[in-house]
Amino acid sequence: LKFCAQISTSPLRPHIAAMPAATPVRRGRCSVIAAALLLGAGVQLAVPCIGFVSLAGRLATRSSRTALSAMRYDEAQIGEKYTGTVKTIASFGAFVDFGADADGLVHISQIADSRVNDVRDYLEEGQQVEVWLKQKRDGKFGLTMVESKLSGGGGGAREPVNLSPFEGMASDVWVKGTVVTTTNFGAFVKVTGKGGATAQGLVHITQIQDGFVESVADVLSVGQEVQVRVTSVDVGAGKMSLSMKEEGGEGAEE
């Protein structure tokens, strides 16, 4: 006899298709034990006689990760790169499930090179991101989305990035960039300017390619190398706009 389950969880967590029952299944205590073994977000448990039991909720998250052999606290290595999913957004940062037995915090100062005034300008729940483990203490994880910020503290004052090396750059000059994160309205790309200076700029969804783009994730992914043009720079605000389209093309910025 087997319990069968359909589990909808993060791609980083193991998926259980079936597991053998140690004893015959019946109403009551045995069913509860079986359900406890399969605790997790979006579990549907098929059990003879009692039908389907749906289990969900944040309170079950840590138990389910432990039961499904998630990465333990002592296994997570500082400086290592992980792919994760944004679970919760707050004014001070975002909590990311990166495969460990607890979510890690990406502080607002660790989201981008440039100053971030609103976390939701960069991140949204369910978004896939690449992060580095910056620190861990008392069972908690501190993450960063900027590799160069692995050293040094986090959570302090956020100084605007120096965009002066990109100011005055001709709009017909192509530079190589790397997609750092994607959102529903575009992608943030890290580019290198004069003297080796680096900074992130936004490629709006309308500037990714000619024609309509329904989903940024259908065209771009984190870590992807792209060719972009600098279309505008606001040094004071620490913001830079980029385009992947030919100058003067369909929908080009004026």
C-alpha positions, -999 to 999 in steps of 0.1 A, spaced: 0 0 0 13 35 -8 4 71 0 4 92 -32 8 129 -31 10 159 -54 33 185 -39 36 220 -53 67 236 -37 98 255 -46 119 238 -73 147 237 -47 127 213 -25 124 176 -32 92 163 -47 76 132 -33 55 112 -58 48 82 -34 60 67 -2 52 32 13 30 29 43 46 11 72 11 -1 85 -23 -4 69 -40 29 64 -72 36 84 -91 65 98 -77 83 128 -42 83 142 -24 65 113 -38 90 88 -26 119 109 9 105 111 10 100 73 -2 135 68 24 149 92 52 133 71 40 151 40 35 186 56 43 213 31 28 240 10 1 228 -14 1 191 -4 -27 169 -16 -27 135 1 -47 106 -13 -57 82 15 -81 53 12 -114 58 31 -109 94 39 -104 110 5 -82 140 1 -65 161 27 -51 195 18 -23 209 39 -8 244 35 5 274 53 37 291 64 36 274 98 43 241 82 72 254 61 101 247 84 88 212 94 83 203 57 118 214 48 133 193 75 112 163 66 122 167 29 159 170 37 164 207 29 199 222 33 207 224 70 220 255 87 255 241 91 256 230 55 250 265 41 284 280 31 291 317 34 301 331 0 283 304 -19 259 314 -47 223 300 -47 192 303 -68 161 312 -48 125 324 -48 112 356 -32 87 346 -6 79 378 13 86 415 7 89 440 35 99 477 36 134 467 47 141 439 23 129 405 10 129 370 24 141 344 0 138 307 0 172 295 -13 168 259 -3 178 260 34 156 251 63 148 288 68 143 317 45 172 342 42 169 380 43 181 402 15 183 436 32 172 466 10 209 477 9 218 443 -6 194 443 -36 214 463 -60 245 484 -65 224 516 -68 203 531 -41 170 512 -36 141 533 -23 113 507 -28 120 470 -26 90 464 -49 107 484 -77 131 455 -79 114 424 -65 81 407 -63 68 375 -46 75 344 -66 104 359 -85 135 338 -90 167 355 -80 204 346 -76 218 353 -42 250 349 -22 251 338 15 266 368 32 263 358 68 245 335 92 239 339 129 216 323 155 198 302 129 192 331 106 206 338 71 217 371 56 218 372 18 230 396 -9 221 399 -46 253 418 -53 284 396 -52 307 426 -46 289 432 -13 298 399 2 325 416 23 316 443 47 285 449 68 249 453 57 220 473 67 237 507 70 233 539 51 228 534 14 248 558 -7 238 564 -43 260 547 -68 284 569 -88 269 569 -123 292 597 -136 313 572 -157 281 565 -177 270 602 -180 274 615 -215 279 580 -230 266 580 -266 233 563 -270 245 544 -301 273 527 -282 267 491 -272 281 477 -240 280 442 -225 258 436 -195 246 408 -173 210 404 -161 210 407 -123 172 404 -117 140 404 -136 106 419 -127 72 422 -144 82 456 -158 117 449 -170 152 437 -160 181 452 -141 213 447 -159 249 453 -146 271 471 -171 307 483 -171 316 519 -180 347 540 -183 376 529 -161 360 497 -153 332 512 -132 301 490 -128 265 499 -121 230 485 -127 205 500 -150 169 492 -159 159 477 -193 122 485 -193 100 457 -208 93 480 -238 131 482 -244 139 445 -246 130 439 -282 109 451 -310 73 439 -307 52 431 -277 68 413 -247 42 395 -226 66 383 -199 102 394 -192 110 359 -180 102 345 -214 130 366 -229 156 372 -202 169 352 -173 192 360 -143 229 356 -153 222 360 -190 247 382 -209 231 409 -231 241 439 -253 226 472 -242 228 509 -248 227 537 -222 197 559 -230 196 581 -199 214 587 -166 202 605 -135 233 609 -114 214 626 -85 188 599 -82 213 571 -89 192 557 -118 202 546 -153 180 535 -182 191 510 -208 178 496 -240 184 463 -259 169 478 -291 185 495 -320 185 533 -317 155 547 -336 138 513 -336 101 505 -328 92 522 -295 126 536 -290 131 562 -263 133 598 -274 
